[in-house]
């Protein structure tokens, strides 16, 4: 017996109250399988795919593309077998006469669904993989970039992966050639002009930094030389959050100068061994986050939010890491950073940065941040006034490490110096507490020595 079941907009996160349907990936009459994406949705955190919780046929779309709806709203109807429908939790809002015996509202948590973030809904479907596809590929050692996709927009389905495995192509696939290391690479391999010397204005610029290639796509205005660029959903979300931050939060700003000469020596001593052991880079940012976490422990009011008639000091120290992509900035979260050593923080930075730039963040990766750290120095910046990541109380940036002459005991010395800049919510924080916080960060960074342990 066939049963028609409502699929509702799930509660993707505790703070989420609504979401927007960006576009439908299935149309009425299309067959759907469990975990197969039904639609792309937009939240105030990331773009995500909404996978089906049922196997059956899409009967009717209830919410059109571009509509914003509250959590719990039915978005479509799926016709499925009776025995499958009975396993779905019922909802008081379902209509037994319409849905039939055993019907209910199908919903799925973010963890169960394995939502995957995407930077832009107009990106080709070719490189968006469902959890089921990723699981099968991992089990059989399949390189998904080699699998022909037969789904919508070139999407790779489970059947595509299984067919690829059955064909024996996995064994025939040649092992990828090792890419040359940066040290051995030629200038043209690094997209560098061989006539231009390597930048050396700061420690971060011992190599040319990776700058994303951005193409402005839009509608040209005849005779004016100007271009209209459509606002993407994620850019619109960023605009709303930034406007909310500067409108509601009275921003204050402070900066402190730090001598990181000993840190530079320590990192240069350990980075090669760490790379060989862990497979990730030992960045300055890992040491900086450790210093910030230590300072938050001493001054926990920094790790708080404004709640109108009270200030809520967060127990967990979850560091939001500001990561830039080609068209946006996303802040994945290092959970319980105070429980991690420098090596653990370095691994987290690498994982989250890769997931962000590859568009593979899950909603859980961007939830729960209590304090934001930004590494603007990676682009050569020496002075930044960051906007607070609402509703947090502060945000701090680590600027470029630059060799400068400084006065020590009335004598000139060449030292590796960096600025640390803090924006603060002046409703919660004042100059005295933030000055002490920054001094604590400075003391930790300048206190790293050759005996410092990463583990």
Secondary structure, DSSP 8 states (H G I E B T S, - for coil): -EEEEEEE----STT--EEEEEEESS-TT-EE-TT-EEEEEE-SS-EEEEE-SS-EEEEEE-S-TT-EEETT-EEEEEEEEHHHHTTS---TT--HHHH-TT--EE---HHHHT---BS-TTS-GGG---HHHHHHHHHHT--GGGS---SGGG---HHHHHHHHHTTHHHHS--------TTT--GGGGT--TTS----SSGGGGS----------SEE-TTT--EE----HHHHHHHHHHHHHHHHS-EEEEEEEEE-HHHHHHHHHHHHHHHHHHSS---HHHHHHHHHHHHHHH-GGGSEEE-SSSEEE-SS--EEEEEE-SS-EEEEEETTGGG--HHHHHHHHHHHHHHHHTT---GGGGS---EEEE-GGGGT-S-------TTBSEEEEE---EEEEEEETTEEEEEEEEEEEEEEETTT--HHHHHHHHHHHHHHHHH--TT----
